[in-house]
Amino acid sequence: MQNQASLLSTGTDDWRTPRALFGALHREFDFTVDAAADQDNHLVPRYWTAAHDGAARSWAKERVWCNPPYSRGRQPGFLARAAKCEAAVAVLLIPARPDTRAWHEHVWEAASEVRFIRGRVRFEGATSGAPFPSAIVVYRAGGRRGRPALVWPCEMPDADVRRCMAPWCDVPLTGRADQRTCSDRCRQVLSRLAHP
């Protein structure tokens, strides 16, 4: 319990995303920049530090990964930037707080998809899971208004096992390193969902 409280009270925003979770998302989205990082916790070779202020920069044509600072008042700026949908794609790992103003204004109204993570994310350096639920929020270029097109629960990926990226499927992948789905059926259904 003490470590859980420390995620919210250490005075630091330097909790790194678990590599297995980031790796699964990076394979899916091929990020070009980490919008909220520092020299010690960046996960993409190109990254913006607090001095660069990723929430204030243009994300035009980028493929953005963002695990924004969790301290009070910092996340809405990153959510507002993502909600402008100027990036080719922007993917954020944020606390799942759908009752907040930021969620209503920037997630429910602009996100392409929301993936609620089953269980609690255990950030690198933490000895236990976060004391709050988390979600992966995806914004695509051009944006959309209204409810996100896809909302589903998703599992934290196993560090050593690659699995089919279809959210309803839990089949381990044993083929090529670039394989993303277990079958033509999963690939076709995902394609139809992504391009209605």
C-alpha positions in Angstrom: 0.0 0.0 0.0 2.9 2.4 0.8 4.3 2.0 -2.8 0.8 2.6 -4.3 0.5 5.8 -2.4 4.0 6.7 -3.7 2.8 6.7 -7.3 0.6 9.6 -6.4 2.8 11.4 -3.8 6.4 11.1 -4.7 6.5 14.5 -6.4 7.8 12.8 -9.5 6.2 12.1 -12.9 9.0 9.8 -14.0 7.2 6.4 -13.9 8.2 4.5 -17.1 5.6 2.6 -19.0 6.1 -1.2 -18.7 8.2 -2.3 -21.7 5.8 -5.2 -22.6 2.8 -2.8 -22.8 4.8 -0.2 -24.8 6.3 -2.9 -27.1 2.8 -4.2 -28.0 1.6 -0.7 -28.8 4.7 0.3 -30.7 4.4 -2.8 -32.9 0.8 -1.8 -33.6 1.4 2.0 -34.1 5.1 2.5 -35.0 5.6 5.6 -32.9 7.9 8.5 -34.2 8.0 10.5 -30.9 7.5 10.2 -27.2 5.7 13.4 -26.2 6.3 13.3 -22.4 9.7 11.8 -21.5 13.2 12.6 -20.3 16.6 11.3 -21.1 16.2 8.4 -18.7 12.7 7.2 -19.4 12.0 7.8 -23.1 10.8 4.8 -25.1 11.2 6.2 -28.6 14.5 7.6 -29.9 12.9 11.0 -30.6 11.3 12.5 -27.4 10.2 15.7 -25.9 11.1 16.7 -22.4 9.3 19.0 -20.0 11.5 21.8 -21.4 10.1 21.0 -24.9 6.6 21.0 -23.5 5.0 18.3 -25.6 1.5 19.5 -24.8 2.2 22.8 -26.4 4.1 21.6 -29.5 2.4 20.7 -32.8 1.9 17.0 -33.2 1.1 17.3 -36.9 1.9 14.2 -39.0 3.6 12.5 -36.0 2.9 9.0 -34.6 2.8 10.0 -31.0 3.3 7.9 -27.9 2.4 9.7 -24.6 2.4 8.6 -21.0 1.7 12.1 -19.7 2.7 13.3 -16.3 0.1 12.1 -13.7 0.5 15.1 -11.4 -2.6 17.2 -10.9 -3.3 19.7 -13.7 -0.8 18.3 -16.2 -2.8 15.7 -18.1 -5.5 17.9 -19.5 -3.0 19.8 -21.7 -1.8 16.5 -23.3 -5.4 15.3 -23.7 -6.4 18.6 -25.3 -3.4 18.4 -27.7 -4.3 14.8 -28.7 -8.0 15.7 -29.1 -7.0 18.2 -31.9 -6.3 15.1 -33.9 -3.5 16.7 -35.9 -1.2 13.7 -35.4 -1.3 10.8 -37.8 -2.0 8.8 -34.6 -1.6 9.7 -30.9 -1.8 7.0 -28.2 -1.9 7.9 -24.6 -1.7 5.8 -21.4 -3.7 7.6 -18.8 -5.6 6.9 -15.6 -9.2 5.7 -16.4 -11.2 8.5 -14.9 -14.3 8.8 -17.2 -16.1 10.9 -14.6 -13.7 13.9 -15.1 -14.2 17.0 -17.2 -11.0 16.2 -19.2 -12.5 12.8 -20.2 -15.8 14.2 -21.2 -14.2 17.0 -23.3 -11.1 15.3 -24.7 -11.7 11.5 -24.6 -15.4 10.8 -25.1 -15.7 13.7 -27.7 -12.6 13.1 -29.8 -10.9 9.7 -29.3 -11.1 7.1 -32.0 -10.9 4.2 -29.4 -10.5 3.6 -25.7 -9.0 0.4 -24.4 -9.6 -0.1 -20.7 -6.7 -2.2 -19.2 -7.9 -5.1 -17.1 -6.0 -5.1 -13.8 -3.6 -2.4 -12.7 -0.5 -1.2 -14.6 2.7 -1.8 -12.8 5.0 1.0 -13.9 8.7 0.3 -14.1 10.4 0.9 -10.7 7.1 0.3 -8.8 6.8 -2.8 -6.6 3.0 -3.1 -7.1 0.3 -2.0 -9.5 -0.9 1.5 -9.8 -3.7 2.5 -7.3 -6.0 3.4 -10.2 -7.3 1.8 -13.3 -5.7 2.8 -16.6 -6.7 3.1 -20.3 -5.1 3.4 -23.6 -6.7 6.2 -25.6 -6.2 6.4 -29.4 -6.7 9.5 -31.5 -6.4 9.3 -35.3 -5.8 12.1 -37.8 -8.9 14.0 -38.8 -10.6 13.3 -35.5 -14.2 12.4 -34.9 -16.9 13.7 -32.7 -19.2 11.6 -30.5 -18.4 8.4 -28.7 -15.2 6.5 -29.5 -15.8 3.9 -32.2 -14.2 1.1 -30.2 -14.3 0.6 -26.5 -13.1 -2.7 -25.1 -11.2 -4.2 -22.2 -7.7 -5.3 -22.9 -5.1 -7.4 -21.1 -1.7 -6.3 -20.1 0.6 -8.1 -22.5 2.9 -10.8 -21.2 6.5 -9.7 -21.5 7.5 -13.0 -23.1 4.5 -13.9 -25.2 3.3 -12.2 -28.3 -0.5 -12.5 -28.7 -3.1 -11.8 -31.4 -3.9 -8.1 -31.4 -7.6 -8.7 -31.8 -9.1 -7.7 -28.4 -11.5 -10.7 -28.4 -8.7 -13.2 -29.1 -6.0 -14.5 -26.7 -4.1 -16.8 -29.1 -0.3 -16.7 -28.8 1.5 -15.9 -32.0 4.1 -18.4 -33.2 4.8 -17.2 -36.7 6.8 -14.3 -38.2 8.1 -11.5 -35.9 5.9 -9.0 -37.7 2.7 -11.1 -37.4 -0.1 -9.2 -35.7 -3.1 -11.5 -35.8 -3.5 -15.3 -35.4 -5.7 -15.8 -38.4 -7.2 -14.3 -41.6 -10.5 -14.0 -39.7 -9.0 -11.8 -36.9 -7.2 -9.7 -39.5 -10.3 -9.2 -41.7 -12.5 -8.3 -38.7 -10.0 -5.8 -37.3 -9.6 -4.3 -40.8 -13.4 -3.8 -41.1 -13.5 -2.2 -37.6 -10.7 0.2 -38.4 -12.1 1.1 -41.9 -15.9 0.9 -41.8 
